[in-house]
């Protein structure tokens, strides 16, 4: 009997010690979900509250909309959604600078389009050939390098090149509100992925520092890579001048399937190039889903563009957002900050 009483007393004491800890855990959980901490650059309004409400209902145990942690996947386009993209995609500007650096080794480019136009600074003419011209420029400027050499080139370019309008380094033109959204989602056990038409190797160099997203959670367009042994007998991966996969439009759901293997709960983009990703995400049965479209409405702090833009055109998505149930983020109205400190 004495032993039984001792065991009961010990159990009560342990329980008494555990209860405050449980309260602390609940308090910490509440603080983690505090929108003031994680969405400080978002103005208090319907958009911010809609995001918070969705996250809370999908992560609160006992909620009819609760989603297990293993299924909490959020995908984000990069260009124009996590960082700026005007007046030209930043990776194209990197490729153009590479063409200029390589010109001495390619005298034929002085007369060969689209390289001739690049060397003359006439980007409009260089891109007149559409996707074909763009791919020529990217493949020529990215291939022939080992993956380590390519990474070093990207890092050097980001450290030195500056945007023609803002004078900022390109990786300073990251959207602070979107960084906060990524952090908020991860604090609530969502896994955040980039799914972009941009080059997967180009993005993987810098996205972890910029967004907290590791390289293995990046899905993007890619060229082929070959395994080779160099003259010193060392194994290398060398970038080839052949396209492997374009992760844009219909390619985005395919890329998600191939790289991630689960349909997202949240998908975020800013252009019609993201339409199929949002459509595929939000049309799924079962769990609640959220589609986000960033609308560039701020010509003062960033750029205002949508239906007629040559970069990041948002036309069909803007028309269909209402019927599809997608949340449109108005940059001018919903954000009190665009870039960190600005």
C-alpha positions in Angstrom: 0.0 0.0 0.0 2.8 2.3 0.9 4.4 1.7 -2.5 1.2 2.4 -4.3 0.7 5.6 -2.4 4.3 6.7 -3.3 3.7 6.0 -6.9 0.5 8.0 -6.9 2.1 10.9 -5.2 5.0 10.8 -7.6 2.6 10.8 -10.6 0.7 13.8 -9.1 4.0 15.7 -8.6 5.1 14.9 -12.2 1.7 16.0 -13.5 1.9 19.2 -11.5 5.3 19.9 -13.0 4.2 19.2 -16.5 1.1 21.4 -16.6 3.0 24.7 -16.5 5.3 23.4 -19.2 2.3 22.6 -21.3 1.0 26.1 -20.8 4.4 27.5 -21.8 4.3 25.4 -24.9 0.8 26.6 -25.8 1.9 30.2 -25.1 5.0 29.7 -27.4 2.8 28.3 -30.1 0.5 31.3 -29.9 3.5 33.6 -30.1 4.8 31.8 -33.1 1.6 32.5 -34.9 1.6 36.2 -33.9 1.0 38.0 -37.2 2.6 41.2 -35.7 5.9 39.4 -35.4 5.9 37.6 -38.7 3.9 39.9 -41.0 5.1 43.3 -39.9 5.5 44.7 -43.4 1.9 43.9 -44.3 -0.7 46.5 -43.7 -3.6 45.5 -41.4 -6.4 44.6 -43.8 -8.4 41.9 -45.5 -5.5 40.3 -47.4 -3.3 39.9 -44.3 -6.1 38.6 -42.3 -7.2 36.1 -45.0 -3.7 34.7 -45.0 -3.5 34.5 -41.2 -7.0 32.9 -41.0 -6.0 30.3 -43.6 -2.8 29.4 -41.8 -4.5 29.2 -38.4 -7.4 27.0 -39.5 -5.0 24.6 -41.3 -2.5 24.3 -38.4 -4.8 24.3 -35.4 -5.5 20.8 -34.0 -9.3 20.2 -33.7 -10.0 22.5 -36.6 -12.2 20.8 -39.3 -9.6 22.2 -41.8 -6.5 20.9 -40.0 -3.8 19.7 -42.3 -1.1 17.3 -41.0 2.5 18.7 -41.0 3.6 16.1 -43.7 1.2 17.7 -46.2 1.9 21.3 -45.6 3.6 22.3 -48.8 3.8 25.9 -50.1 5.2 26.8 -53.5 6.4 30.3 -54.6 7.4 31.7 -58.0 10.5 33.7 -57.8 10.7 36.4 -60.5 8.3 39.2 -59.7 6.9 37.3 -56.7 9.9 37.1 -54.3 12.1 39.6 -55.9 11.7 42.2 -58.7 11.8 41.4 -62.4 11.7 44.7 -64.2 12.8 46.0 -66.7 14.1 42.5 -67.6 14.5 39.2 -65.8 17.5 39.5 -63.6 19.0 36.2 -64.9 18.8 37.5 -68.4 20.8 40.6 -67.3 23.4 38.2 -65.7 23.5 36.2 -69.0 23.9 39.5 -71.0 26.9 40.5 -68.8 28.4 37.0 -69.3 28.1 37.4 -73.1 30.0 40.7 -72.9 32.7 39.0 -70.8 33.0 36.1 -73.2 33.0 38.3 -76.4 36.7 38.2 -77.0 36.6 34.4 -77.3 33.7 34.6 -79.8 34.5 37.2 -82.6 31.6 35.7 -84.6 29.2 37.3 -82.1 30.0 40.8 -83.5 27.8 39.9 -86.5 25.6 37.1 -85.2 22.2 37.8 -83.6 21.1 37.9 -80.8 24.7 38.3 -79.5 25.4 41.3 -81.7 22.5 43.2 -80.1 23.6 42.2 -76.6 27.1 43.6 -77.3 25.5 46.8 -78.5 23.3 47.1 -75.5 20.2 46.7 -77.6 18.3 44.2 -75.5 15.0 44.9 -77.3 16.4 43.6 -80.5 18.2 40.8 -78.7 14.9 39.5 -77.4 12.9 40.1 -80.6 13.3 36.4 -81.4 11.3 35.4 -78.3 12.0 32.3 -76.4 14.4 31.0 -79.1 16.7 34.1 -78.7 16.5 34.0 -74.9 17.5 30.3 -74.8 20.4 31.0 -77.2 21.7 33.7 -74.9 21.3 31.7 -71.7 22.7 28.5 -73.1 25.8 30.2 -74.6 26.5 32.2 -71.4 25.9 29.4 -68.9 27.4 26.3 -70.6 31.0 25.0 -70.7 31.5 25.8 -67.0 31.7 23.4 -64.1 28.9 23.8 -61.6 31.4 25.3 -59.2 32.6 27.8 -61.8 29.1 28.8 -62.6 28.2 29.3 -58.9 31.3 31.5 -58.5 30.2 33.6 -61.5 26.7 34.1 -60.1 28.1 35.1 -56.6 30.5 37.6 -58.2 27.8 39.1 -60.4 25.4 39.6 -57.4 28.2 41.2 -55.4 29.0 43.7 -58.2 26.1 44.3 -60.6 23.5 47.0 -59.8 20.0 47.6 -61.0 19.8 50.4 -63.7 16.9 52.2 -61.9 17.3 51.6 -58.2 21.1 51.4 -58.0 20.7 48.5 -55.7 22.4 45.1 -55.9 19.9 42.7 -57.5 19.7 40.5 -54.4 18.8 43.6 -52.3 15.6 43.9 -54.3 14.0 41.1 -52.3 10.4 41.7 -51.2 10.5 42.0 -47.4 6.7 41.1 -47.0 7.2 37.9 -48.9 10.3 36.9 -46.8 8.1 37.5 -43.7 5.3 35.3 -45.2 7.8 32.5 -45.9 9.0 32.8 -42.3 5.5 32.8 -41.0 4.6 29.7 -42.9 7.7 27.8 -41.8 6.9 28.8 -38.2 3.7 27.0 -38.7 5.4 23.9 -40.1 4.8 24.6 -43.8 7.6 23.5 -46.1 8.4 26.4 -48.5 9.6 25.7 -52.1 10.5 27.9 -55.0 8.9 26.9 -58.3 10.2 29.3 -60.9 10.8 29.7 -64.6 14.2 30.9 -63.7 17.3 28.7 -63.9 17.5 26.2 -61.0 21.3 26.5 -60.8 21.2 30.3 -60.9 18.7 30.4 -58.0 20.3 27.8 -55.8 23.4 29.9 -55.3 21.7 32.6 -53.3 18.1 31.7 -52.3 18.9 30.2 -48.9 20.5 33.4 -47.7 17.8 35.5 -49.3 14.7 33.5 -48.3 15.8 30.8 -46.0 14.9 28.2 -48.6 17.6 25.5 -49.0 18.9 24.6 -52.6 17.1 21.2 -52.5 13.8 23.0 -52.2 14.2 24.9 -55.5 12.4 23.8 -58.7 13.4 25.6 -61.9 14.3 25.5 -65.5 17.5 23.6 -66.3 20.0 22.8 -68.9 21.7 19.4 -69.2 24.8 18.6 -67.1 27.5 16.1 -67.9 29.7 14.1 -65.5 33.3 14.3 -66.6 36.9 13.6 -65.4 39.2 16.5 -65.9 42.9 16.3 -67.0 44.0 16.0 -63.3 41.7 13.0 -62.8 39.1 14.9 -60.8 35.4 14.3 -61.3 33.4 17.3 -62.4 29.9 18.3 -63.4 29.9 20.5 -66.5 27.0 22.5 -67.8 25.9 21.7 -71.4 24.4 23.9 -74.1 21.3 21.8 -74.3 17.9 22.5 -72.6 16.7 20.0 -70.1 13.4 21.3 -68.7 11.4 24.6 -68.8 9.6 25.2 -65.5 7.0 27.6 -66.7 3.2 27.6 -67.3 2.2 24.0 -67.8 5.7 22.9 -66.8 5.3 24.1 -63.2 2.8 21.4 -62.1 5.0 18.9 -63.8 8.1 20.2 -62.0 6.3 20.1 -58.7 5.3 16.5 -59.3 8.8 15.5 -60.4 10.8 17.3 -57.7 8.4 17.5 -54.7 5.9 14.7 -55.2 3.0 16.3 -53.5 0.4 18.8 -54.6 0.8 22.1 -52.7 -1.6 23.5 -50.2 -0.5 27.1 -51.0 0.7 28.4 -54.3 1.9 31.9 -54.9 2.8 33.7 -58.1 2.4 37.0 -59.9 1.9 36.3 -63.6 0.1 34.2 -66.1 3.2 32.0 -66.2 2.0 30.9 -62.7 -1.6 30.3 -63.7 -1.4 26.5 -64.1 0.5 26.1 -60.8 -2.3 27.9 -59.0 -5.0 26.2 -61.0 -3.6 22.7 -60.3 -3.0 23.5 -56.6 -6.4 25.0 -55.8 -8.5 22.6 -57.8 -7.6 19.6 -55.7 -10.1 17.9 -53.4 -9.7 17.2 -49.8 -7.7 19.8 -47.9 -8.4 23.6 -48.2 -6.1 25.3 -50.6 -4.9 28.9 -51.1 -3.8 30.6 -54.3 -2.0 33.9 -54.1 -1.4 36.4 -56.9 0.9 39.4 -56.3 -0.4 42.4 -58.3 2.3 45.0 -59.1 0.4 48.3 -58.4 3.2 50.4 -56.9 4.9 52.6 -59.5 6.7 54.7 -56.8 8.4 52.1 -54.6 8.6 49.4 -57.3 6.9 49.0 -60.7 3.3 49.1 -61.8 2.4 46.6 -64.5 0.0 43.8 -65.4 -1.9 43.1 -68.6 0.4 44.7 -71.2 3.7 44.1 -69.6 6.5 42.4 -71.6 7.7 40.9 -68.3 5.5 39.2 -65.8 2.2 39.8 -67.7 -0.8 39.3 -65.5 -3.9 39.2 -67.6 -5.8 35.9 -67.5 -4.9 35.4 -63.8 -6.4 38.8 -63.0 -9.6 38.0 -64.8 -10.0 34.6 -63.3 -8.8 35.2 -59.7 -12.3 35.9 -58.4 -14.0 32.8 -59.8 -11.0 30.6 -58.9 -11.0 31.9 -55.3 -7.4 33.2 -55.5 -6.3 36.0 -53.2 -4.9 39.0 -55.0 -2.2 40.9 -53.1 -2.2 44.6 -54.0 1.4 45.7 -53.5 0.6 49.4 -53.0 -2.3 48.8 -50.6 -1.2 45.7 -48.7 2.5 46.3 -48.1 3.9 49.1 -45.9 7.4 48.1 -47.0 8.6 46.6 -50.3 12.4 46.1 -49.9 14.0 45.7 -46.5 14.1 49.2 -44.9 12.4 50.8 -47.9 
